[in-house]
């Protein structure tokens, strides 16, 4: 097996199409297709089913995928040992997490492993998961809920593992004298939008905007209420430009399925309307077959 063929195979498995894999690798689609064909010829098995929707792994292909990235990781380790090169780690995150949460993680990685070169990339969740699966990212940071990946309402690729490294509190906010009827939401598929759909259902009056930042600004200007992560609200809550609303009276009691914060210690005198707010998990995900090669990095990121 040729390493270039293995890289092409892993890229196609992650992207689901030859064209997508070629774009990720910076190669022509014909070159990637030829790499996969030669690998199949050398092994004597079909690794993919070619369908109108893309490339689907066969059973032998799925077996190879669990081992291929480990072979590539080992080859990189050997290359570094021979050449004295520095180790590179590629971390991806949703844009808002890359801005608010990744700096602390990157600083911790640099302190614990000064021999690492850390590269940070910002993608949508679907692209993050695809890049982790094909090995182009070593790990990714995203928002989710529940005991397995995808509990928030999206379909993850197989063979991923995860660790919850923190929690993100969701607050329902509005301007002091702003509209309390219209729910300002981000685009479908966004983690915060998925959480809003679970909490409020789909029948409340909504205005769809393009980003969390835009929903926050429109709420600040009084156009409605918005469900937003706590790390995006500190300045606005301190200044009084936005105020937290009471989840007990603002959400649909039959639709909320997210995990609430523990309020067992709440006293009768505490009336903070945000105290019963739901939370999302700040979730670190990686390819299960790469855990041995990444264990020290994952430990440092989650410490």
C-alpha positions as protocol buffer text, in pm:
chain_id: "A"
residue {
  index: 1
  type: UNK
  ca { x: 0 y: 0 z: 0 }
}
residue {
  index: 2
  type: UNK
  ca { x: 130 y: 341 z: -99 }
}
residue {
  index: 3
  type: UNK
  ca { x: 93 y: 626 z: 150 }
}
residue {
  index: 4
  type: UNK
  ca { x: -42 y: 857 z: -120 }
}
residue {
  index: 5
  type: UNK
  ca { x: -308 y: 599 z: -199 }
}
residue {
  index: 6
  type: UNK
  ca { x: -402 y: 574 z: 168 }
}
residue {
  index: 7
  type: UNK
  ca { x: -429 y: 953 z: 196 }
}
residue {
  index: 8
  type: UNK
  ca { x: -652 y: 961 z: -110 }
}
residue {
  index: 9
  type: UNK
  ca { x: -868 y: 681 z: 29 }
}
residue {
  index: 10
  type: UNK
  ca { x: -908 y: 852 z: 369 }
}
residue {
  index: 11
  type: UNK
  ca { x: -992 y: 1183 z: 202 }
}
residue {
  index: 12
  type: UNK
  ca { x: -1261 y: 1026 z: -17 }
}
residue {
  index: 13
  type: UNK
  ca { x: -1408 y: 843 z: 283 }
}
residue {
  index: 14
  type: UNK
  ca { x: -1428 y: 1171 z: 472 }
}
residue {
  index: 15
  type: UNK
  ca { x: -1561 y: 1389 z: 191 }
}
residue {
  index: 16
  type: UNK
  ca { x: -1796 y: 1130 z: 42 }
}
residue {
  index: 17
  type: UNK
  ca { x: -1701 y: 1230 z: -312 }
}
residue {
  index: 18
  type: UNK
  ca { x: -1386 y: 1221 z: -523 }
}
residue {
  index: 19
  type: UNK
  ca { x: -1427 y: 1589 z: -610 }
}
residue {
  index: 20
  type: UNK
  ca { x: -1457 y: 1689 z: -244 }
}
residue {
  index: 21
  type: UNK
  ca { x: -1152 y: 1481 z: -154 }
}
residue {
  index: 22
  type: UNK
  ca { x: -954 y: 1633 z: -441 }
}
residue {
  index: 23
  type: UNK
  ca { x: -1039 y: 1984 z: -321 }
}
residue {
  index: 24
  type: UNK
  ca { x: -923 y: 1897 z: 31 }
}
residue {
  index: 25
  type: UNK
  ca { x: -598 y: 1746 z: -97 }
}
residue {
  index: 26
  type: UNK
  ca { x: -529 y: 2011 z: -359 }
}
residue {
  index: 27
  type: UNK
  ca { x: -520 y: 1751 z: -636 }
}
residue {
  index: 28
  type: UNK
  ca { x: -710 y: 1685 z: -957 }
}
residue {
  index: 29
  type: UNK
  ca { x: -1013 y: 1453 z: -916 }
}
residue {
  index: 30
  type: UNK
  ca { x: -862 y: 1217 z: -1174 }
}
residue {
  index: 31
  type: UNK
  ca { x: -550 y: 1177 z: -959 }
}
residue {
  index: 32
  type: UNK
  ca { x: -750 y: 1094 z: -647 }
}
residue {
  index: 33
  type: UNK
  ca { x: -971 y: 850 z: -839 }
}
residue {
  index: 34
  type: UNK
  ca { x: -660 y: 677 z: -974 }
}
residue {
  index: 35
  type: UNK
  ca { x: -510 y: 649 z: -623 }
}
residue {
  index: 36
  type: UNK
  ca { x: -825 y: 478 z: -495 }
}
residue {
  index: 37
  type: UNK
  ca { x: -840 y: 246 z: -797 }
}
residue {
  index: 38
  type: UNK
  ca { x: -478 y: 138 z: -754 }
}
residue {
  index: 39
  type: UNK
  ca { x: -532 y: 76 z: -384 }
}
residue {
  index: 40
  type: UNK
  ca { x: -836 y: -139 z: -460 }
}
residue {
  index: 41
  type: UNK
  ca { x: -636 y: -331 z: -724 }
}
residue {
  index: 42
  type: UNK
  ca { x: -349 y: -394 z: -481 }
}
residue {
  index: 43
  type: UNK
  ca { x: -585 y: -523 z: -212 }
}
residue {
  index: 44
  type: UNK
  ca { x: -811 y: -714 z: -448 }
}
residue {
  index: 45
  type: UNK
  ca { x: -1131 y: -573 z: -296 }
}
residue {
  index: 46
  type: UNK
  ca { x: -1371 y: -288 z: -365 }
}
residue {
  index: 47
  type: UNK
  ca { x: -1338 y: -18 z: -101 }
}
residue {
  index: 48
  type: UNK
  ca { x: -1626 y: 198 z: -222 }
}
residue {
  index: 49
  type: UNK
  ca { x: -1964 y: 161 z: -384 }
}
residue {
  index: 50
  type: UNK
  ca { x: -1993 y: 423 z: -657 }
}
residue {
  index: 51
  type: UNK
  ca { x: -2343 y: 573 z: -632 }
}
residue {
  index: 52
  type: UNK
  ca { x: -2511 y: 881 z: -784 }
}
residue {
  index: 53
  type: UNK
  ca { x: -2496 y: 1037 z: -436 }
}
residue {
  index: 54
  type: UNK
  ca { x: -2123 y: 976 z: -397 }
}
residue {
  index: 55
  type: UNK
  ca { x: -1875 y: 719 z: -269 }
}
residue {
  index: 56
  type: UNK
  ca { x: -2005 y: 481 z: -1 }
}
residue {
  index: 57
  type: UNK
  ca { x: -1766 y: 261 z: 195 }
}
residue {
  index: 58
  type: UNK
  ca { x: -1799 y: -114 z: 152 }
}
residue {
  index: 59
  type: UNK
  ca { x: -1741 y: -346 z: 447 }
}
residue {
  index: 60
  type: UNK
  ca { x: -1370 y: -393 z: 354 }
}
residue {
  index: 61
  type: UNK
  ca { x: -1346 y: -15 z: 306 }
}
residue {
  index: 62
  type: UNK
  ca { x: -1487 y: 52 z: 653 }
}
residue {
  index: 63
  type: UNK
  ca { x: -1237 y: -196 z: 799 }
}
residue {
  index: 64
  type: UNK
  ca { x: -948 y: -24 z: 622 }
}
residue {
  index: 65
  type: UNK
  ca { x: -1064 y: 321 z: 737 }
}
residue {
  index: 66
  type: UNK
  ca { x: -1033 y: 220 z: 1105 }
}
residue {
  index: 67
  type: UNK
  ca { x: -665 y: 142 z: 1043 }
}
residue {
  index: 68
  type: UNK
  ca { x: -555 y: 371 z: 759 }
}
residue {
  index: 69
  type: UNK
  ca { x: -524 y: 690 z: 962 }
}
residue {
  index: 70
  type: UNK
  ca { x: -319 y: 506 z: 1222 }
}
residue {
  index: 71
  type: UNK
  ca { x: -76 y: 401 z: 947 }
}
residue {
  index: 72
  type: UNK
  ca { x: -51 y: 760 z: 825 }
}
residue {
  index: 73
  type: UNK
  ca { x: 6 y: 886 z: 1180 }
}
residue {
  index: 74
  type: UNK
  ca { x: 284 y: 629 z: 1228 }
}
residue {
  index: 75
  type: UNK
  ca { x: 446 y: 733 z: 900 }
}
residue {
  index: 76
  type: UNK
  ca { x: 443 y: 1097 z: 1013 }
}
residue {
  index: 77
  type: UNK
  ca { x: 596 y: 999 z: 1347 }
}
residue {
  index: 78
  type: UNK
  ca { x: 877 y: 812 z: 1170 }
}
residue {
  index: 79
  type: UNK
  ca { x: 935 y: 1106 z: 938 }
}
residue {
  index: 80
  type: UNK
  ca { x: 964 y: 1347 z: 1233 }
}
residue {
  index: 81
  type: UNK
  ca { x: 1204 y: 1112 z: 1414 }
}
residue {
  index: 82
  type: UNK
  ca { x: 1430 y: 1096 z: 1110 }
}
residue {
  index: 83
  type: UNK
  ca { x: 1415 y: 1461 z: 1005 }
}
residue {
  index: 84
  type: UNK
  ca { x: 1379 y: 1627 z: 1346 }
}
residue {
  index: 85
  type: UNK
  ca { x: 1068 y: 1808 z: 1226 }
}
residue {
  index: 86
  type: UNK
  ca { x: 815 y: 1961 z: 1464 }
}
residue {
  index: 87
  type: UNK
  ca { x: 483 y: 1796 z: 1529 }
}
residue {
  index: 88
  type: UNK
  ca { x: 179 y: 1968 z: 1386 }
}
residue {
  index: 89
  type: UNK
  ca { x: -167 y: 1957 z: 1542 }
}
residue {
  index: 90
  type: UNK
  ca { x: -474 y: 2084 z: 1358 }
}
residue {
  index: 91
  type: UNK
  ca { x: -773 y: 2185 z: 1567 }
}
residue {
  index: 92
  type: UNK
  ca { x: -1107 y: 2296 z: 1427 }
}
residue {
  index: 93
  type: UNK
  ca { x: -1400 y: 2472 z: 1590 }
}
residue {
  index: 94
  type: UNK
  ca { x: -1724 y: 2650 z: 1516 }
}
residue {
  index: 95
  type: UNK
  ca { x: -1649 y: 3016 z: 1448 }
}
residue {
  index: 96
  type: UNK
  ca { x: -1791 y: 3146 z: 1776 }
}
residue {
  index: 97
  type: UNK
  ca { x: -1600 y: 2880 z: 1972 }
}
residue {
  index: 98
  type: UNK
  ca { x: -1278 y: 2950 z: 1781 }
}
residue {
  index: 99
  type: UNK
  ca { x: -1304 y: 3312 z: 1893 }
}
residue {
  index: 100
  type: UNK
  ca { x: -1419 y: 3261 z: 2253 }
}
residue {
  index: 101
  type: UNK
  ca { x: -1292 y: 2919 z: 2368 }
}
residue {
  index: 102
  type: UNK
  ca { x: -996 y: 2807 z: 2157 }
}
residue {
  index: 103
  type: UNK
  ca { x: -741 y: 3068 z: 2273 }
}
residue {
  index: 104
  type: UNK
  ca { x: -732 y: 2916 z: 2624 }
}
residue {
  index: 105
  type: UNK
  ca { x: -695 y: 2565 z: 2482 }
}
residue {
  index: 106
  type: UNK
  ca { x: -420 y: 2666 z: 2239 }
}
residue {
  index: 107
  type: UNK
  ca { x: -231 y: 2844 z: 2519 }
}
residue {
  index: 108
  type: UNK
  ca { x: -255 y: 2532 z: 2738 }
}
residue {
  index: 109
  type: UNK
  ca { x: -131 y: 2312 z: 2453 }
}
residue {
  index: 110
  type: UNK
  ca { x: 163 y: 2543 z: 2390 }
}
residue {
  index: 111
  type: UNK
  ca { x: 259 y: 2543 z: 2758 }
}
residue {
  index: 112
  type: UNK
  ca { x: 241 y: 2166 z: 2798 }
}
residue {
  index: 113
  type: UNK
  ca { x: 386 y: 2076 z: 2460 }
}
residue {
  index: 114
  type: UNK
  ca { x: 618 y: 2353 z: 2336 }
}
residue {
  index: 115
  type: UNK
  ca { x: 732 y: 2122 z: 2056 }
}
residue {
  index: 116
  type: UNK
  ca { x: 386 y: 2146 z: 1892 }
}
residue {
  index: 117
  type: UNK
  ca { x: 286 y: 2373 z: 1606 }
}
residue {
  index: 118
  type: UNK
  ca { x: -88 y: 2431 z: 1653 }
}
residue {
  index: 119
  type: UNK
  ca { x: -301 y: 2523 z: 1353 }
}
residue {
  index: 120
  type: UNK
  ca { x: -655 y: 2649 z: 1411 }
}
residue {
  index: 121
  type: UNK
  ca { x: -934 y: 2632 z: 1153 }
}
residue {
  index: 122
  type: UNK
  ca { x: -1292 y: 2756 z: 1169 }
}
residue {
  index: 123
  type: UNK
  ca { x: -1564 y: 2561 z: 989 }
}
residue {
  index: 124
  type: UNK
  ca { x: -1933 y: 2477 z: 1007 }
}
residue {
  index: 125
  type: UNK
  ca { x: -2019 y: 2168 z: 1211 }
}
residue {
  index: 126
  type: UNK
  ca { x: -2071 y: 1945 z: 906 }
}
residue {
  index: 127
  type: UNK
  ca { x: -1732 y: 2039 z: 765 }
}
residue {
  index: 128
  type: UNK
  ca { x: -1566 y: 1994 z: 1105 }
}
residue {
  index: 129
  type: UNK
  ca { x: -1695 y: 1640 z: 1137 }
}
residue {
  index: 130
  type: UNK
  ca { x: -1597 y: 1557 z: 779 }
}
residue {
  index: 131
  type: UNK
  ca { x: -1245 y: 1696 z: 827 }
}
residue {
  index: 132
  type: UNK
  ca { x: -1197 y: 1496 z: 1148 }
}
residue {
  index: 133
  type: UNK
  ca { x: -1317 y: 1179 z: 975 }
}
residue {
  index: 134
  type: UNK
  ca { x: -1077 y: 1219 z: 682 }
}
residue {
  index: 135
  type: UNK
  ca { x: -785 y: 1304 z: 912 }
}
residue {
  index: 136
  type: UNK
  ca { x: -742 y: 1662 z: 792 }
}
residue {
  index: 137
  type: UNK
  ca { x: -825 y: 1779 z: 1145 }
}
residue {
  index: 138
  type: UNK
  ca { x: -688 y: 1606 z: 1454 }
}
residue {
  index: 139
  type: UNK
  ca { x: -975 y: 1716 z: 1678 }
}
residue {
  index: 140
  type: UNK
  ca { x: -1270 y: 1953 z: 1674 }
}
residue {
  index: 141
  type: UNK
  ca { x: -1460 y: 2155 z: 1930 }
}
residue {
  index: 142
  type: UNK
  ca { x: -1836 y: 2191 z: 1891 }
}
residue {
  index: 143
  type: UNK
  ca { x: -2160 y: 2226 z: 2085 }
}
residue {
  index: 144
  type: UNK
  ca { x: -2384 y: 1927 z: 2150 }
}
residue {
  index: 145
  type: UNK
  ca { x: -2599 y: 1764 z: 2418 }
}
residue {
  index: 146
  type: UNK
  ca { x: -2683 y: 1423 z: 2553 }
}
residue {
  index: 147
  type: UNK
  ca { x: -2482 y: 1102 z: 2604 }
}
residue {
  index: 148
  type: UNK
  ca { x: -2370 y: 1062 z: 2242 }
}
residue {
  index: 149
  type: UNK
  ca { x: -2254 y: 1274 z: 1951 }
}
residue {
  index: 150
  type: UNK
  ca { x: -2550 y: 1421 z: 1767 }
}
residue {
  index: 151
  type: UNK
  ca { x: -2784 y: 1444 z: 2065 }
}
residue {
  index: 152
  type: UNK
  ca { x: -2857 y: 1803 z: 1970 }
}
residue {
  index: 153
  type: UNK
  ca { x: -3023 y: 1683 z: 1651 }
}
residue {
  index: 154
  type: UNK
  ca { x: -2760 y: 1623 z: 1381 }
}
residue {
  index: 155
  type: UNK
  ca { x: -2629 y: 1301 z: 1226 }
}
residue {
  index: 156
  type: UNK
  ca { x: -2258 y: 1239 z: 1301 }
}
residue {
  index: 157
  type: UNK
  ca { x: -2027 y: 1017 z: 1095 }
}
residue {
  index: 158
  type: UNK
  ca { x: -1932 y: 682 z: 1249 }
}
residue {
  index: 159
  type: UNK
  ca { x: -1619 y: 597 z: 1450 }
}
residue {
  index: 160
  type: UNK
  ca { x: -1593 y: 927 z: 1637 }
}
residue {
  index: 161
  type: UNK
  ca { x: -1528 y: 953 z: 2010 }
}
residue {
  index: 162
  type: UNK
  ca { x: -1572 y: 1255 z: 2237 }
}
residue {
  index: 163
  type: UNK
  ca { x: -1513 y: 1414 z: 2573 }
}
residue {
  index: 164
  type: UNK
  ca { x: -1716 y: 1699 z: 2723 }
}
residue {
  index: 165
  type: UNK
  ca { x: -1465 y: 1957 z: 2845 }
}
residue {
  index: 166
  type: UNK
  ca { x: -1702 y: 2228 z: 2968 }
}
residue {
  index: 167
  type: UNK
  ca { x: -2062 y: 2343 z: 2953 }
}
residue {
  index: 168
  type: UNK
  ca { x: -2213 y: 2648 z: 2787 }
}
residue {
  index: 169
  type: UNK
  ca { x: -2513 y: 2809 z: 2950 }
}
residue {
  index: 170
  type: UNK
  ca { x: -2787 y: 2929 z: 2715 }
}
residue {
  index: 171
  type: UNK
  ca { x: -2965 y: 3251 z: 2808 }
}
residue {
  index: 172
  type: UNK
  ca { x: -3286 y: 3388 z: 2667 }
}
residue {
  index: 173
  type: UNK
  ca { x: -3237 y: 3764 z: 2641 }
}
residue {
  index: 174
  type: UNK
  ca { x: -3406 y: 4077 z: 2511 }
}
residue {
  index: 175
  type: UNK
  ca { x: -3366 y: 4453 z: 2530 }
}
residue {
  index: 176
  type: UNK
  ca { x: -3527 y: 4599 z: 2846 }
}
residue {
  index: 177
  type: UNK
  ca { x: -3810 y: 4754 z: 2643 }
}
residue {
  index: 178
  type: UNK
  ca { x: -3780 y: 4531 z: 2338 }
}
residue {
  index: 179
  type: UNK
  ca { x: -4019 y: 4293 z: 2164 }
}
residue {
  index: 180
  type: UNK
  ca { x: -4076 y: 3976 z: 2370 }
}
residue {
  index: 181
  type: UNK
  ca { x: -4288 y: 3789 z: 2115 }
}
residue {
  index: 182
  type: UNK
  ca { x: -4058 y: 3737 z: 1817 }
}
residue {
  index: 183
  type: UNK
  ca { x: -3783 y: 3478 z: 1860 }
}
residue {
  index: 184
  type: UNK
  ca { x: -3465 y: 3576 z: 1676 }
}
residue {
  index: 185
  type: UNK
  ca { x: -3295 y: 3260 z: 1548 }
}
residue {
  index: 186
  type: UNK
  ca { x: -2986 y: 3173 z: 1349 }
}
residue {
  index: 187
  type: UNK
  ca { x: -2983 y: 2965 z: 1031 }
}
residue {
  index: 188
  type: UNK
  ca { x: -3110 y: 2603 z: 1029 }
}
residue {
  index: 189
  type: UNK
  ca { x: -2843 y: 2356 z: 1134 }
}
residue {
  index: 190
  type: UNK
  ca { x: -2666 y: 2600 z: 1368 }
}
residue {
  index: 191
  type: UNK
  ca { x: -2615 y: 2448 z: 1715 }
}
residue {
  index: 192
  type: UNK
  ca { x: -2797 y: 2733 z: 1889 }
}
residue {
  index: 193
  type: UNK
  ca { x: -3083 y: 2707 z: 1637 }
}
residue {
  index: 194
  type: UNK
  ca { x: -3115 y: 2333 z: 1707 }
}
residue {
  index: 195
  type: UNK
  ca { x: -3130 y: 2411 z: 2078 }
}
residue {
  index: 196
  type: UNK
  ca { x: -3395 y: 2680 z: 2020 }
}
residue {
  index: 197
  type: UNK
  ca { x: -3606 y: 2437 z: 1816 }
}
residue {
  index: 198
  type: UNK
  ca { x: -3594 y: 2186 z: 2102 }
}
residue {
  index: 199
  type: UNK
  ca { x: -3683 y: 2442 z: 2366 }
}
residue {
  index: 200
  type: UNK
  ca { x: -3950 y: 2643 z: 2186 }
}
residue {
  index: 201
  type: UNK
  ca { x: -4082 y: 2409 z: 1920 }
}
residue {
  index: 202
  type: UNK
  ca { x: -4138 y: 2535 z: 1569 }
}
residue {
  index: 203
  type: UNK
  ca { x: -4468 y: 2720 z: 1612 }
}
residue {
  index: 204
  type: UNK
  ca { x: -4347 y: 3038 z: 1783 }
}
residue {
  index: 205
  type: UNK
  ca { x: -4312 y: 3358 z: 1574 }
}
residue {
  index: 206
  type: UNK
  ca { x: -3954 y: 3366 z: 1446 }
}
residue {
  index: 207
  type: UNK
  ca { x: -3725 y: 3590 z: 1247 }
}
residue {
  index: 208
  type: UNK
  ca { x: -3438 y: 3397 z: 1090 }
}
residue {
  index: 209
  type: UNK
  ca { x: -3101 y: 3573 z: 1080 }
}
residue {
  index: 210
  type: UNK
  ca { x: -2763 y: 3463 z: 948 }
}
residue {
  index: 211
  type: UNK
  ca { x: -2554 y: 3440 z: 1266 }
}
residue {
  index: 212
  type: UNK
  ca { x: -2548 y: 3443 z: 1645 }
}
residue {
  index: 213
  type: UNK
  ca { x: -2382 y: 3785 z: 1639 }
}
residue {
  index: 214
  type: UNK
  ca { x: -2661 y: 3924 z: 1423 }
}
residue {
  index: 215
  type: UNK
  ca { x: -2932 y: 3776 z: 1648 }
}
residue {
  index: 216
  type: UNK
  ca { x: -2763 y: 3937 z: 1950 }
}
residue {
  index: 217
  type: UNK
  ca { x: -2749 y: 4278 z: 1782 }
}
residue {
  index: 218
  type: UNK
  ca { x: -3110 y: 4264 z: 1665 }
}
residue {
  index: 219
  type: UNK
  ca { x: -3217 y: 4168 z: 2017 }
}
residue {
  index: 220
  type: UNK
  ca { x: -3016 y: 4461 z: 2156 }
}
residue {
  index: 221
  type: UNK
  ca { x: -3204 y: 4693 z: 1923 }
}
residue {
  index: 222
  type: UNK
  ca { x: -3539 y: 4562 z: 2044 }
}
residue {
  index: 223
  type: UNK
  ca { x: -3650 y: 4345 z: 1751 }
}
residue {
  index: 224
  type: UNK
  ca { x: -3717 y: 4034 z: 1963 }
}
residue {
  index: 225
  type: UNK
  ca { x: -3580 y: 3786 z: 2213 }
}
residue {
  index: 226
  type: UNK
  ca { x: -3290 y: 3555 z: 2136 }
}
residue {
  index: 227
  type: UNK
  ca { x: -3139 y: 3236 z: 2277 }
}
residue {
  index: 228
  type: UNK
  ca { x: -2764 y: 3295 z: 2302 }
}
residue {
  index: 229
  type: UNK
  ca { x: -2456 y: 3136 z: 2465 }
}
residue {
  index: 230
  type: UNK
  ca { x: -2336 y: 3295 z: 2786 }
}
residue {
  index: 231
  type: UNK
  ca { x: -1987 y: 3371 z: 2655 }
}
residue {
  index: 232
  type: UNK
  ca { x: -2136 y: 3597 z: 2385 }
}
residue {
  index: 233
  type: UNK
  ca { x: -2334 y: 3808 z: 2633 }
}
residue {
  index: 234
  type: UNK
  ca { x: -2112 y: 3920 z: 2921 }
}
residue {
  index: 235
  type: UNK
  ca { x: -2063 y: 4281 z: 2809 }
}
residue {
  index: 236
  type: UNK
  ca { x: -2425 y: 4327 z: 2704 }
}
residue {
  index: 237
  type: UNK
  ca { x: -2565 y: 4191 z: 3031 }
}
residue {
  index: 238
  type: UNK
  ca { x: -2325 y: 4399 z: 3242 }
}
residue {
  index: 239
  type: UNK
  ca { x: -2420 y: 4718 z: 3060 }
}
residue {
  index: 240
  type: UNK
  ca { x: -2792 y: 4642 z: 3078 }
}
residue {
  index: 241
  type: UNK
  ca { x: -2833 y: 4652 z: 2699 }
}
residue {
  index: 242
  type: UNK
  ca { x: -2981 y: 4300 z: 2726 }
}
residue {
  index: 243
  type: UNK
  ca { x: -3163 y: 4138 z: 3017 }
}
residue {
  index: 244
  type: UNK
  ca { x: -3222 y: 3766 z: 3083 }
}
residue {
  index: 245
  type: UNK
  ca { x: -3578 y: 3638 z: 3059 }
}
residue {
  index: 246
  type: UNK
  ca { x: -3736 y: 3365 z: 3272 }
}
residue {
  index: 247
  type: UNK
  ca { x: -3729 y: 3026 z: 3097 }
}
residue {
  index: 248
  type: UNK
  ca { x: -4015 y: 2899 z: 3311 }
}
residue {
  index: 249
  type: UNK
  ca { x: -4259 y: 3140 z: 3148 }
}
residue {
  index: 250
  type: UNK
  ca { x: -4096 y: 3191 z: 2808 }
}
residue {
  index: 251
  type: UNK
  ca { x: -4047 y: 2835 z: 2676 }
}
residue {
  index: 252
  type: UNK
  ca { x: -4282 y: 2560 z: 2566 }
}
residue {
  index: 253
  type: UNK
  ca { x: -4284 y: 2313 z: 2859 }
}
residue {
  index: 254
  type: UNK
  ca { x: -4356 y: 2024 z: 2623 }
}
residue {
  index: 255
  type: UNK
  ca { x: -4068 y: 2091 z: 2385 }
}
residue {
  index: 256
  type: UNK
  ca { x: -3768 y: 2148 z: 2613 }
}
residue {
  index: 257
  type: UNK
  ca { x: -3536 y: 1846 z: 2612 }
}
residue {
  index: 258
  type: UNK
  ca { x: -3202 y: 2006 z: 2694 }
}
residue {
  index: 259
  type: UNK
  ca { x: -3028 y: 1945 z: 3025 }
}
residue {
  index: 260
  type: UNK
  ca { x: -3105 y: 2219 z: 3284 }
}
residue {
  index: 261
  type: UNK
  ca { x: -2844 y: 2349 z: 3524 }
}
residue {
  index: 262
  type: UNK
  ca { x: -2856 y: 2203 z: 3874 }
}
residue {
  index: 263
  type: UNK
  ca { x: -3075 y: 2435 z: 4079 }
}
residue {
  index: 264
  type: UNK
  ca { x: -3092 y: 2218 z: 4394 }
}
residue {
  index: 265
  type: UNK
  ca { x: -2897 y: 2478 z: 4592 }
}
residue {
  index: 266
  type: UNK
  ca { x: -3123 y: 2764 z: 4488 }
}
residue {
  index: 267
  type: UNK
  ca { x: -3273 y: 2944 z: 4790 }
}
residue {
  index: 268
  type: UNK
  ca { x: -3614 y: 3103 z: 4821 }
}
residue {
  index: 269
  type: UNK
  ca { x: -3458 y: 3447 z: 4799 }
}
residue {
  index: 270
  type: UNK
  ca { x: -3282 y: 3377 z: 4472 }
}
residue {
  index: 271
  type: UNK
  ca { x: -3488 y: 3502 z: 4179 }
}
residue {
  index: 272
  type: UNK
  ca { x: -3232 y: 3499 z: 3899 }
}
residue {
  index: 273
  type: UNK
  ca { x: -3439 y: 3422 z: 3586 }
}
residue {
  index: 274
  type: UNK
  ca { x: -3134 y: 3263 z: 3423 }
}
residue {
  index: 275
  type: UNK
  ca { x: -3078 y: 3012 z: 3703 }
}
residue {
  index: 276
  type: UNK
  ca { x: -3288 y: 2744 z: 3530 }
}
residue {
  index: 277
  type: UNK
  ca { x: -3133 y: 2799 z: 3188 }
}
residue {
  index: 278
  type: UNK
  ca { x: -3041 y: 2489 z: 2987 }
}
residue {
  index: 279
  type: UNK
  ca { x: -2684 y: 2405 z: 2896 }
}
residue {
  index: 280
  type: UNK
  ca { x: -2499 y: 2261 z: 2600 }
}
residue {
  index: 281
  type: UNK
  ca { x: -2183 y: 2054 z: 2622 }
}
residue {
  index: 282
  type: UNK
  ca { x: -1860 y: 2198 z: 2491 }
}
residue {
  index: 283
  type: UNK
  ca { x: -1759 y: 1875 z: 2319 }
}
residue {
  index: 284
  type: UNK
  ca { x: -1417 y: 1769 z: 2193 }
}
residue {
  index: 285
  type: UNK
  ca { x: -1442 y: 1506 z: 1917 }
}
residue {
  index: 286
  type: UNK
  ca { x: -1180 y: 1295 z: 1740 }
}
residue {
  index: 287
  type: UNK
  ca { x: -1150 y: 982 z: 1526 }
}
residue {
  index: 288
  type: UNK
  ca { x: -1149 y: 676 z: 1752 }
}
residue {
  index: 289
  type: UNK
  ca { x: -876 y: 499 z: 1553 }
}
residue {
  index: 290
  type: UNK
  ca { x: -640 y: 793 z: 1611 }
}
residue {
  index: 291
  type: UNK
  ca { x: -677 y: 812 z: 1987 }
}
residue {
  index: 292
  type: UNK
  ca { x: -343 y: 641 z: 2062 }
}
residue {
  index: 293
  type: UNK
  ca { x: -154 y: 888 z: 1843 }
}
residue {
  index: 294
  type: UNK
  ca { x: -340 y: 1188 z: 1988 }
}
residue {
  index: 295
  type: UNK
  ca { x: -371 y: 1086 z: 2353 }
}
residue {
  index: 296
  type: UNK
  ca { x: -125 y: 1342 z: 2489 }
}
residue {
  index: 297
  type: UNK
  ca { x: -282 y: 1621 z: 2284 }
}
residue {
  index: 298
  type: UNK
  ca { x: -636 y: 1527 z: 2383 }
}
residue {
  index: 299
  type: UNK
  ca { x: -537 y: 1511 z: 2748 }
}
residue {
  index: 300
  type: UNK
  ca { x: -382 y: 1857 z: 2737 }
}
residue {
  index: 301
  type: UNK
  ca { x: -685 y: 2002 z: 2556 }
}
residue {
  index: 302
  type: UNK
  ca { x: -933 y: 1860 z: 2803 }
}
residue {
  index: 303
  type: UNK
  ca { x: -739 y: 1918 z: 3126 }
}
